[in-house]
């Protein structure tokens, strides 16, 4: 007998039974298949917090949601947002009262400031780490935003992100109104509506950089004391809703040289009537159309129909001018980015010289944006309202749980099993308690 020298046979792959009882040999995993599986296991995109408008209407349509982080495109910069500016235009957008709004849902906001994290191709005037402020068309109220470089402006040394959003939009609008459109010169007089708001305060400060300018400010009576305490830029405070035109004429019988109106409606007629010959009336907003929490076609129509129609011949006869300013249209429709950039540079220079200083009313977490919007809607702010993504939201007040009927919930009733278990435990306790009582009685007898 000779010993077999054949090698041991390789064990066959184990067969697995199938549903019909037959057996099936599993297929070996090929390198191509494992590579495809690895490709499928790509990590999900990073997310960020953002203020999203889910539908046009009231405050309930504004929500804080997780959205994919934006990518930087050619000619754009990616900004890590540190502060966001809240403007009245944001309230108009929420209601859908703005022209050509995007489809919901979309990220709100037209103003933000922060630090550049990435720079896209063909961007030569910015680098990573630059501190900037941006005026994008929407999408500003998020932790990250990608903005075309033409709408981004470098901050001067020492200017914080909070100061940047408090000064840029408001003071650029005020600068364009006063020096590009109204041609403010020494000795002139002007009247500005919503004098306690961000733009109103900017107008008053910038006007006082010119010698011997008289400023009339119209705002709610409740703001007068605070405005007098904070600054001396407004020479004559007038109460909104009163017959302020007669008050103006007591000071200057001929009227004023400039009227700046952000309200529209019947204020247009009053403002025009106050103009001196060679005077200029400039409309830069229409906040009177925002009368309720949701869009009202009636209030918008009423605001416009209250305005008297002024023919060019009347302007010619009376030596008066009418004008309008819409910063969003100037940037994104009319392509006048260079004009805006020059205004930003001029405003930042005045800030660096200490001639203007923005007034911040309050700062809010992203989650509290609804409360901030309501404060602006009620015209209770003095100065700028700012959103800060790093802030913790205000604690919500605890409310008792309510049932379907809206009444406070009562303690839940015990089930029959729970009741039996409880009774059983009580019965077990009773003999023990009785025994303890008997023992104490016997001890008393022994001692006696």
Secondary structure, 3 states (H helix, E strand, C coil): CCCCCCCCCCCCCCEEECCCCCEEECCCCCHHHHHHHHHHCCCCCCEEEEEEECCCCCHHHEEEEEEECCCCCCCEEEEEEEEEEECHHHHHHHHCCCCCCCCCCEECCCCEEEEEEEECCCCCCCCCCCEEEECCCCCCCECEEEEEHHHEEECCCCCCHHHHHHHHHHHHHHHHHHHHHCCCCCCCEEEEECCCEHHHHHHHHHHCCCCCCEEEEEECHHHHHHHHHHCCCCCEEEECCCCHHHHHHHHCCCCEEEEEECCCCCHHHHHHHCEEEEEEEEECCCHHHCCCCCCCHHHHHHHHHCCCCCCHHHHHHHCCEEEECCHHHHHHCCCCHHHHHHHHHHHHHHHHCCCCCCCEEEEECHHHHHHHHHHHHCCCCCEEEEECCCCCCCCCCCCCCECCCCCECCCCCCCHHHHHHHHHHHHHHHHHHHHHHHHHHHHHHHHC
